[in-house]
Amino acid sequence: VVAYIGKLAVCGILLAVFETAIAKMRVFRVPDFLGAALMLALLGTLLLFVSRTL
């Protein structure tokens, strides 16, 4: 029983560390995602204006 609880505790700690690392990686990649979203929005706006003038 003690070994089972120990295994659960270790797995829980490892899962928490993994999830924290993934969350931090997402936070630091937010500017990249925002830059890509801005470029796609500008491209969509440009294509909208070009298609209306044709």
C-alpha positions as protocol buffer text, in pm:
chain_id: "A"
residue {
  index: 1
  type: VAL
  ca { x: 0 y: 0 z: 0 }
}
residue {
  index: 2
  type: VAL
  ca { x: 283 y: 240 z: 88 }
}
residue {
  index: 3
  type: ALA
  ca { x: 463 y: 162 z: -240 }
}
residue {
  index: 4
  type: TYR
  ca { x: 142 y: 229 z: -435 }
}
residue {
  index: 5
  type: ILE
  ca { x: 92 y: 567 z: -265 }
}
residue {
  index: 6
  type: GLY
  ca { x: 458 y: 650 z: -330 }
}
residue {
  index: 7
  type: LYS
  ca { x: 422 y: 566 z: -699 }
}
residue {
  index: 8
  type: LEU
  ca { x: 110 y: 781 z: -721 }
}
residue {
  index: 9
  type: ALA
  ca { x: 290 y: 1072 z: -554 }
}
residue {
  index: 10
  type: VAL
  ca { x: 588 y: 1047 z: -790 }
}
residue {
  index: 11
  type: CYS
  ca { x: 362 y: 1026 z: -1095 }
}
residue {
  index: 12
  type: GLY
  ca { x: 162 y: 1326 z: -971 }
}
residue {
  index: 13
  type: ILE
  ca { x: 476 y: 1533 z: -922 }
}
residue {
  index: 14
  type: LEU
  ca { x: 608 y: 1438 z: -1266 }
}
residue {
  index: 15
  type: LEU
  ca { x: 275 y: 1526 z: -1425 }
}
residue {
  index: 16
  type: ALA
  ca { x: 272 y: 1865 z: -1251 }
}
residue {
  index: 17
  type: VAL
  ca { x: 627 y: 1944 z: -1368 }
}
residue {
  index: 18
  type: PHE
  ca { x: 541 y: 1839 z: -1724 }
}
residue {
  index: 19
  type: GLU
  ca { x: 224 y: 2050 z: -1734 }
}
residue {
  index: 20
  type: THR
  ca { x: 407 y: 2353 z: -1593 }
}
residue {
  index: 21
  type: ALA
  ca { x: 680 y: 2322 z: -1856 }
}
residue {
  index: 22
  type: ILE
  ca { x: 424 y: 2299 z: -2136 }
}
residue {
  index: 23
  type: ALA
  ca { x: 236 y: 2604 z: -2002 }
}
residue {
  index: 24
  type: LYS
  ca { x: 557 y: 2809 z: -1983 }
}
residue {
  index: 25
  type: MET
  ca { x: 648 y: 2706 z: -2337 }
}
residue {
  index: 26
  type: ARG
  ca { x: 307 y: 2826 z: -2458 }
}
residue {
  index: 27
  type: VAL
  ca { x: 346 y: 3160 z: -2279 }
}
residue {
  index: 28
  type: PHE
  ca { x: 681 y: 3226 z: -2442 }
}
residue {
  index: 29
  type: ARG
  ca { x: 544 y: 3132 z: -2787 }
}
residue {
  index: 30
  type: VAL
  ca { x: 247 y: 3373 z: -2765 }
}
residue {
  index: 31
  type: PRO
  ca { x: 428 y: 3655 z: -2954 }
}
residue {
  index: 32
  type: ASP
  ca { x: 499 y: 3414 z: -3242 }
}
residue {
  index: 33
  type: PHE
  ca { x: 132 y: 3315 z: -3258 }
}
residue {
  index: 34
  type: LEU
  ca { x: 21 y: 3679 z: -3244 }
}
residue {
  index: 35
  type: GLY
  ca { x: 261 y: 3772 z: -3523 }
}
residue {
  index: 36
  type: ALA
  ca { x: 131 y: 3491 z: -3742 }
}
residue {
  index: 37
  type: ALA
  ca { x: -229 y: 3589 z: -3666 }
}
residue {
  index: 38
  type: LEU
  ca { x: -156 y: 3951 z: -3757 }
}
residue {
  index: 39
  type: MET
  ca { x: 2 y: 3849 z: -4088 }
}
residue {
  index: 40
  type: LEU
  ca { x: -295 y: 3626 z: -4174 }
}
residue {
  index: 41
  type: ALA
  ca { x: -539 y: 3904 z: -4084 }
}
residue {
  index: 42
  type: LEU
  ca { x: -354 y: 4155 z: -4302 }
}
residue {
  index: 43
  type: LEU
  ca { x: -341 y: 3907 z: -4588 }
}
residue {
  index: 44
  type: GLY
  ca { x: -714 y: 3842 z: -4555 }
}
residue {
  index: 45
  type: THR
  ca { x: -790 y: 4215 z: -4553 }
}
residue {
  index: 46
  type: LEU
  ca { x: -571 y: 4271 z: -4857 }
}
residue {
  index: 47
  type: LEU
  ca { x: -737 y: 3986 z: -5046 }
}
residue {
  index: 48
  type: LEU
  ca { x: -1080 y: 4121 z: -4952 }
}
residue {
  index: 49
  type: PHE
  ca { x: -1002 y: 4464 z: -5096 }
}
residue {
  index: 50
  type: VAL
  ca { x: -840 y: 4319 z: -5408 }
}
residue {
  index: 51
  type: SER
  ca { x: -1134 y: 4087 z: -5476 }
}
residue {
  index: 52
  type: ARG
  ca { x: -1386 y: 4371 z: -5438 }
}
residue {
  index: 53
  type: THR
  ca { x: -1207 y: 4594 z: -5687 }
}
residue {
  index: 54
  type: LEU
  ca { x: -1204 y: 4325 z: -5958 }
}
